[in-house]
Amino acid sequence: MAGKDANSSASKGKKKEVKKETGLGLSYKKDENFGEWYSEVVVNGEMIEYYDISGCYILRPWAMSIWEIMQTFFDAEIKKMKIKNCYFPLFVSSGVLQKEKDHIEGFAPEVAWVTKSGESELEMPIAIRPTSETVMYPYFSKWIRGHRDLPLRLNQWCNVVRWEFSNPTPFIRSREFLWQEGHTAFATKEEADTEVLEILELYRRIYEEFLAVPVIKGKKSEHEKFAGGLYTTTVEAFVPNTGRGVQGATSHCLGQNFAKMFEINFENEKGEKSMVWQNSWAYTTRTIGVMVMVHGDDKGLVLPPKVASVQVRVVRRDNSAKSDIPMASLVEGVKEKLDNIQQSLFDVAKQKRDACIQVVTTWEEFAEALGQKKMILAPWCDEEEVEKDVKARTKGEMGAAKSLCTPFDQPELPEGTLCFASGKPAKKWTYWGRSY
């Protein structure tokens, strides 16, 4: 596998992965050494165990139980939408993978390849899926013939491999991870647009209602959107301690680009040949890492009650307060207490996130806010070259800044407002910052 060489080169990257031994206490504080603190929390909290291949992790029962709770919720919701589960193979031929040029260029550095079988070289290398558009869409073309075959709405729960080369972080940036990926096809763009937002709302609910993590719903820039897609919507989280945004989950409208590449056509009600409109959408085990980063403290792991598999060992982790509950009302009292803890965790996380948001209108204000690890809301001209310039001007040890999302909930943009980076007329308010 080509990944074998990549693994050795990864050890020469920016930061060598340090494996943590399981222990009871924490040696590091969240505010003083966030990276080491996080590694200790996920190991000592029995969420993961380090594996002997860098960037790969064993998910222990605590972590899997959280994933299963989210999976149960999401699976039930998409079935209400008449989306059906399926499973496609892990492997994809190089010819199919390279069929959509823009798409594969976006993933090329992360693709792991199988090149040998035993001691024999394979005649044609086989890729391990980094995502499944090119795996699934040749069969969409086969299955869709007429308007009665639409909509086609499929989802699969699976693993994918993206061979990250540096700075692996459990849950947040790993070479293999679990996810769900939905792939759908519609007769009209309006149907596709509607589904994009319906799925995005489910992702918001996972973060805010289950993980007690506040997120911002918005749209990615042209530069940051899914490779080969028409547009990308996102739920963006923020980690105040590091001053970094986290792309929590994405829902993409792919337009008709993949339909054109894979000849996914249908005969409409008028007997005319048309191309389908497609979406894809996914969330991953990254959700668990975001939850740990946002809620964990110097005592260790903090789990919102809704995703805690053990709920009745009642020691308040949000404020350590003690209270008595009469035996006669124990069940109701404990449920009420757990609901209060869930809401308290969300409220505190939102207060901390909101305190880190800073509105700026000039480059000088932007640079100062970035240095203070803020999530920055700034007026922008919406030009890709300007976004690239922002990245270039902010490169450093901490990493470059980029656009996180343009929020759906737009503040008023006064007439004559100028872009903070270019001085050109601004078209929208956009969140900026460093990110994972």
C-alpha positions as CSV (number, residue, x, y, z in Angstrom):
1,M,0.0,0.0,0.0
2,A,1.3,3.4,-0.9
3,G,0.3,4.6,2.6
4,K,3.2,2.6,4.0
5,D,5.7,5.1,2.6
6,A,3.4,8.0,3.6
7,N,3.4,6.7,7.2
8,S,7.2,6.9,7.4
9,S,7.2,10.3,5.9
10,A,4.5,11.4,8.3
11,S,6.9,10.8,11.2
12,K,9.1,13.5,9.7
13,G,6.2,16.1,9.6
14,K,5.6,19.2,11.6
15,K,4.8,17.4,14.9
16,K,5.4,13.8,15.9
17,E,2.4,12.1,17.4
18,V,3.0,11.3,21.1
19,K,1.3,8.2,22.4
20,K,-0.2,8.6,25.9
21,E,-0.3,5.9,28.5
22,T,-3.6,5.3,30.3
23,G,-3.6,6.9,33.8
24,L,-5.9,8.3,36.4
25,G,-4.8,12.0,36.7
26,L,-4.1,14.8,34.3
27,S,-0.6,16.2,34.0
28,Y,-1.6,19.2,31.9
29,K,-4.1,22.0,32.2
30,K,-6.4,23.0,29.4
31,D,-5.4,26.6,29.4
32,E,-1.7,26.0,29.6
33,N,-1.0,23.1,27.2
34,F,-4.2,22.3,25.2
35,G,-2.7,19.7,22.9
36,E,-1.2,17.5,25.7
37,W,-4.3,18.1,27.9
38,Y,-6.6,16.8,25.1
39,S,-4.5,13.7,24.5
40,E,-4.6,12.9,28.2
41,V,-8.3,13.4,28.4
42,V,-9.3,11.1,25.5
43,V,-6.9,8.4,26.8
44,N,-7.6,8.7,30.5
45,G,-11.3,9.0,29.8
46,E,-11.1,5.7,28.0
47,M,-12.4,7.2,24.8
48,I,-9.5,6.0,22.6
49,E,-6.3,4.0,22.7
50,Y,-3.4,4.8,20.4
51,Y,-2.6,2.3,17.7
52,D,0.8,1.4,16.3
53,I,0.1,3.2,13.0
54,S,0.2,7.0,13.3
55,G,-3.1,8.7,12.9
56,C,-5.1,5.6,13.6
57,Y,-6.9,5.0,16.9
58,I,-8.9,2.4,18.7
59,L,-12.4,3.7,19.6
60,R,-13.2,2.3,23.1
61,P,-16.7,1.5,24.3
62,W,-17.3,5.0,25.8
63,A,-16.6,6.6,22.4
64,M,-18.6,4.0,20.4
65,S,-21.6,4.5,22.7
66,I,-21.6,8.2,22.0
67,W,-21.4,7.5,18.2
68,E,-24.2,5.0,18.5
69,I,-26.5,7.4,20.3
70,M,-26.0,10.0,17.5
71,Q,-26.3,7.3,14.9
72,T,-29.6,6.1,16.3
73,F,-31.1,9.7,16.3
74,F,-29.8,10.5,12.8
75,D,-30.8,7.2,11.2
76,A,-34.3,7.5,12.5
77,E,-34.6,11.0,11.2
78,I,-33.4,10.3,7.7
79,K,-35.7,7.3,7.4
80,K,-38.6,9.6,8.1
81,M,-37.4,11.5,5.0
82,K,-37.5,8.2,3.1
83,I,-33.7,7.9,2.8
84,K,-32.6,4.3,2.7
85,N,-29.4,2.7,4.0
86,C,-27.0,0.8,1.7
87,Y,-23.3,-0.2,1.6
88,F,-20.8,0.2,-1.2
89,P,-17.3,-1.3,-1.4
90,L,-14.3,0.2,0.3
91,F,-12.2,0.1,-2.9
92,V,-12.4,2.2,-6.0
93,S,-10.5,1.8,-9.3
94,S,-8.1,4.5,-10.3
95,G,-9.9,5.0,-13.6
96,V,-13.2,5.8,-11.9
97,L,-11.6,7.9,-9.1
98,Q,-9.9,10.1,-11.7
99,K,-13.0,10.6,-13.9
100,E,-14.0,13.8,-12.1
101,K,-10.9,16.0,-12.3
102,D,-11.8,18.8,-9.9
103,H,-13.1,16.3,-7.3
104,I,-10.0,14.0,-7.3
105,E,-7.6,17.0,-7.2
106,G,-9.2,18.0,-3.9
107,F,-8.5,14.6,-2.4
108,A,-5.4,13.5,-4.3
109,P,-2.8,14.1,-1.5
110,E,-4.9,12.1,1.0
111,V,-5.7,9.0,-1.2
112,A,-4.2,5.7,0.0
113,W,-3.5,3.1,-2.7
114,V,-3.2,-0.7,-2.7
115,T,-0.4,-1.5,-5.1
116,K,0.6,-5.1,-4.1
117,S,-1.1,-8.4,-3.5
118,G,1.3,-10.6,-1.5
119,E,4.6,-10.1,-3.3
120,S,3.0,-9.4,-6.7
121,E,2.4,-5.8,-8.0
122,L,-1.1,-5.2,-9.0
123,E,-1.7,-4.4,-12.7
124,M,-3.9,-1.5,-11.7
125,P,-3.6,0.3,-8.4
126,I,-6.8,0.3,-6.3
127,A,-7.7,3.3,-4.1
128,I,-9.2,3.2,-0.7
129,R,-12.2,5.5,-0.7
130,P,-11.6,9.0,0.7
131,T,-15.3,9.6,0.0
132,S,-17.8,7.7,-2.2
133,E,-19.1,10.0,-5.0
134,T,-17.0,8.2,-7.6
135,V,-17.8,4.8,-6.1
136,M,-21.6,5.2,-6.1
137,Y,-22.4,7.4,-9.1
138,P,-21.7,4.9,-11.9
139,Y,-24.5,2.8,-10.4
140,F,-26.8,5.8,-10.0
141,S,-26.4,6.1,-13.8
142,K,-27.4,2.4,-14.1
143,W,-30.4,2.6,-11.8
144,I,-31.9,5.9,-12.8
145,R,-33.7,5.8,-16.2
146,G,-37.0,7.8,-15.8
147,H,-38.6,10.3,-13.5
148,R,-40.3,7.5,-11.6
149,D,-36.8,6.4,-10.4
150,L,-36.4,9.7,-8.6
151,P,-35.7,10.8,-6.1
152,L,-33.0,8.3,-5.3
153,R,-31.9,8.9,-1.7
154,L,-29.2,6.7,-0.1
155,N,-27.1,6.7,3.0
156,Q,-24.3,4.5,4.2
157,W,-22.6,4.1,7.6
158,C,-19.0,3.2,6.9
159,N,-15.3,4.1,7.4
160,V,-13.1,6.1,5.0
161,V,-9.4,6.6,4.8
162,R,-7.7,9.9,4.2
163,W,-3.9,9.7,4.6
164,E,-3.2,12.9,6.5
165,F,0.5,13.6,6.5
166,S,1.0,15.7,9.6
167,N,-0.4,16.6,13.0
168,P,-2.8,13.7,13.5
169,T,-5.3,14.4,16.4
170,P,-7.7,11.8,17.8
171,F,-11.2,12.3,16.4
172,I,-10.3,15.6,14.8
173,R,-7.8,14.6,12.2
174,S,-7.2,10.9,11.7
175,R,-6.3,8.7,8.8
176,E,-9.3,6.4,9.2
177,F,-12.6,7.5,10.7
178,L,-16.2,6.5,10.9
179,W,-19.0,8.6,9.2
180,Q,-22.3,8.5,7.5
181,E,-22.4,9.8,4.0
182,G,-25.7,10.5,2.2
183,H,-25.9,10.6,-1.6
184,T,-29.1,11.7,-3.3
185,A,-30.5,12.5,-6.8
186,F,-33.5,14.6,-7.7
187,A,-35.3,15.8,-10.8
188,T,-35.1,19.5,-9.8
189,K,-32.7,21.8,-8.1
190,E,-35.5,23.0,-5.8
191,E,-35.8,19.6,-4.3
192,A,-32.0,19.3,-3.9
193,D,-31.8,22.7,-2.2
194,T,-34.6,21.8,0.2
195,E,-32.8,18.6,1.3
196,V,-29.5,20.4,1.8
197,L,-31.0,22.6,4.5
198,E,-33.1,19.8,6.0
199,I,-29.9,17.7,6.6
200,L,-28.0,20.7,7.8
201,E,-30.6,21.2,10.5
202,L,-30.2,17.6,11.6
203,Y,-26.5,18.3,12.0
204,R,-27.2,21.4,14.1
205,R,-29.5,19.3,16.3
206,I,-26.7,16.7,16.8
207,Y,-24.3,19.3,18.0
208,E,-26.6,21.6,20.0
209,E,-29.2,19.1,21.3
210,F,-27.0,16.1,22.0
211,L,-23.5,17.3,22.3
212,A,-24.4,20.7,23.8
213,V,-22.0,22.4,21.4
214,P,-23.2,25.7,19.8
215,V,-22.7,25.9,16.1
216,I,-23.2,28.5,13.3
217,K,-25.1,27.5,10.2
218,G,-23.7,29.0,7.0
219,K,-22.3,28.6,3.5
220,K,-18.7,27.9,2.6
221,S,-16.8,30.2,0.2
222,E,-16.1,29.1,-3.4
223,H,-12.5,28.4,-2.3
224,E,-13.5,26.3,0.7
225,K,-16.5,24.4,-0.8
226,F,-16.5,20.7,-1.6
227,A,-14.4,19.9,-4.6
228,G,-16.6,19.5,-7.7
229,G,-19.7,20.7,-5.9
230,L,-22.1,23.6,-6.6
231,Y,-22.1,24.9,-3.1
232,T,-21.4,23.7,0.5
233,T,-23.3,24.4,3.7
234,T,-21.8,23.8,7.1
235,V,-22.2,23.9,10.8
236,E,-19.2,25.6,12.3
237,A,-18.1,25.1,15.9
238,F,-15.3,27.0,17.8
239,V,-12.8,26.0,20.5
240,P,-12.2,29.1,22.6
241,N,-9.0,27.7,24.3
242,T,-7.2,27.4,20.9
243,G,-9.0,30.1,19.0
244,R,-9.8,27.7,16.2
245,G,-12.9,26.9,14.2
246,V,-14.0,23.4,13.5
247,Q,-16.0,22.4,10.4
248,G,-18.6,20.3,12.3
249,A,-20.5,18.7,9.4
250,T,-21.3,19.6,5.8
251,S,-24.2,19.3,3.4
252,H,-23.4,19.8,-0.2
253,C,-25.4,20.6,-3.3
254,L,-23.4,19.0,-6.1
255,G,-25.5,20.5,-8.9
256,Q,-25.2,18.6,-12.1
257,N,-21.4,18.3,-12.4
258,F,-21.3,14.6,-11.3
259,A,-24.4,13.8,-13.3
260,K,-22.6,15.1,-16.4
261,M,-19.4,13.1,-15.7
262,F,-21.2,9.9,-14.9
263,E,-24.1,10.3,-17.4
264,I,-26.8,10.2,-14.8
265,N,-29.8,11.1,-17.0
266,F,-33.5,10.5,-16.9
267,E,-36.5,10.9,-19.1
268,N,-38.8,13.5,-17.5
269,E,-42.6,13.6,-17.6
270,K,-42.6,15.3,-21.0
271,G,-40.4,12.6,-22.5
272,E,-37.4,14.8,-22.5
273,K,-33.9,13.8,-21.5
274,S,-32.6,15.6,-18.4
275,M,-29.8,15.4,-15.9
276,V,-30.4,14.8,-12.2
277,W,-29.5,17.3,-9.4
278,Q,-27.4,15.7,-6.7
279,N,-26.5,16.2,-3.1
280,S,-24.0,14.6,-0.7
281,W,-23.7,15.2,3.1
282,A,-21.8,13.7,6.0
283,Y,-20.8,13.9,9.6
284,T,-18.0,12.0,11.3
285,T,-16.5,10.9,14.6
286,R,-15.0,14.4,14.7
287,T,-18.2,15.3,16.5
288,I,-16.9,13.5,19.6
289,G,-13.6,15.4,19.5
290,V,-15.3,18.7,19.3
291,M,-17.4,17.8,22.3
292,V,-14.4,16.9,24.4
293,M,-12.5,20.0,23.4
294,V,-15.4,22.3,24.3
295,H,-16.6,20.7,27.5
296,G,-13.6,19.0,29.0
297,D,-11.9,20.6,32.0
298,D,-8.8,20.2,34.2
299,K,-10.5,17.3,36.0
300,G,-11.0,15.4,32.7
301,L,-13.8,14.3,30.5
302,V,-17.2,16.1,30.6
303,L,-20.1,14.3,28.9
304,P,-23.5,15.9,28.2
305,P,-26.1,13.6,29.8
306,K,-27.8,12.9,26.4
307,V,-24.7,11.1,25.1
308,A,-23.5,9.5,28.4
309,S,-24.1,5.8,28.4
310,V,-23.9,5.9,32.3
311,Q,-26.1,8.6,33.7
312,V,-26.9,7.9,37.3
313,R,-23.5,8.2,38.9
314,V,-24.5,11.7,39.7
315,V,-21.6,14.1,40.3
316,R,-22.2,17.4,38.7
317,R,-19.5,18.1,36.2
318,D,-20.7,21.5,35.1
319,N,-20.4,23.3,38.4
320,S,-19.7,20.6,41.1
321,A,-22.8,21.7,43.1
322,K,-24.4,19.3,45.6
323,S,-28.2,18.9,46.1
324,D,-30.6,16.5,47.8
325,I,-33.4,14.7,46.1
326,P,-36.2,13.0,48.1
327,M,-36.4,9.2,47.4
328,A,-40.1,9.6,46.5
329,S,-39.3,11.8,43.6
330,L,-35.9,10.3,42.7
331,V,-36.6,9.4,39.1
332,E,-38.2,12.7,38.2
333,G,-35.6,14.6,40.2
334,V,-32.7,12.9,38.5
335,K,-34.2,13.5,35.0
336,E,-34.8,17.1,35.8
337,K,-31.2,17.5,37.1
338,L,-29.8,15.8,33.9
339,D,-31.9,18.1,31.7
340,N,-30.5,21.1,33.7
341,I,-27.0,19.9,33.3
342,Q,-27.5,19.4,29.5
343,Q,-28.8,23.0,29.2
344,S,-26.1,24.4,31.5
345,L,-23.3,22.9,29.4
346,F,-24.8,24.4,26.2
347,D,-25.3,27.8,27.8
348,V,-21.8,28.0,29.2
349,A,-20.3,26.8,25.9
350,K,-22.3,29.4,24.0
351,Q,-21.3,32.2,26.4
352,K,-17.6,31.3,25.9
353,R,-18.0,31.0,22.2
354,D,-19.8,34.3,21.9
355,A,-17.2,36.1,24.0
356,C,-14.6,35.1,21.4
357,I,-16.5,36.5,18.4
358,Q,-15.2,39.9,17.4
359,V,-16.6,42.2,14.7
360,V,-13.9,44.0,12.6
361,T,-14.0,46.3,9.6
362,T,-10.3,46.9,8.8
363,W,-7.3,44.8,8.2
364,E,-5.6,46.2,11.3
365,E,-8.5,45.2,13.5
366,F,-8.5,41.8,11.8
367,A,-4.8,41.1,12.5
368,E,-5.2,42.1,16.1
369,A,-8.2,39.9,16.7
370,L,-6.5,37.0,15.0
371,G,-3.6,37.4,17.4
372,Q,-6.0,37.2,20.2
373,K,-7.5,33.9,19.0
374,K,-10.8,35.4,18.1
375,M,-13.6,34.1,15.7
376,I,-13.8,37.1,13.5
377,L,-16.9,38.5,11.7
378,A,-15.9,40.8,8.9
379,P,-17.4,42.4,5.8
380,W,-16.0,40.8,2.7
381,C,-16.1,41.4,-1.1
382,D,-16.6,37.6,-1.8
383,E,-13.6,37.4,-4.1
384,E,-11.6,34.2,-4.2
385,E,-8.3,36.0,-4.8
386,V,-8.8,38.2,-1.8
387,E,-9.4,35.1,0.3
388,K,-6.2,33.6,-1.0
389,D,-4.4,36.8,-0.1
390,V,-5.7,36.7,3.4
391,K,-4.3,33.2,3.8
392,A,-0.9,34.3,2.4
393,R,-0.7,37.4,4.7
394,T,-1.5,35.4,7.8
395,K,0.8,32.4,7.4
396,G,2.8,31.6,10.5
397,E,3.5,29.1,13.2
398,M,-0.1,29.2,14.3
399,G,-1.4,28.5,10.8
400,A,-3.1,30.8,8.3
401,A,-6.5,32.3,8.7
402,K,-9.3,31.4,6.3
403,S,-13.0,31.9,5.8
404,L,-15.0,29.7,8.1
405,C,-18.5,30.3,6.7
406,T,-20.9,33.1,5.6
407,P,-23.7,32.8,8.2
408,F,-27.2,32.4,7.0
409,D,-28.2,34.9,9.8
410,Q,-26.6,38.0,8.2
411,P,-26.3,41.2,10.2
412,E,-27.3,44.4,8.4
413,L,-24.6,45.5,5.9
414,P,-24.7,49.3,5.8
415,E,-24.5,50.9,2.3
416,G,-20.9,51.8,1.5
417,T,-19.3,49.2,3.8
418,L,-15.9,48.1,2.5
419,C,-14.2,44.7,2.5
420,F,-11.8,44.5,5.5
421,A,-9.0,42.9,3.3
422,S,-9.3,44.6,-0.1
423,G,-11.1,47.9,0.4
424,K,-13.6,47.0,-2.3
425,P,-17.4,47.2,-1.7
426,A,-18.4,44.4,0.7
427,K,-21.1,42.0,-0.3
428,K,-21.6,40.0,2.9
429,W,-20.5,39.3,6.5
430,T,-18.3,36.3,6.8
431,Y,-16.6,34.5,9.7
432,W,-12.9,34.1,9.6
433,G,-10.3,32.5,11.8
434,R,-7.8,29.6,12.1
435,S,-9.3,26.2,12.0
436,Y,-8.5,22.5,12.5
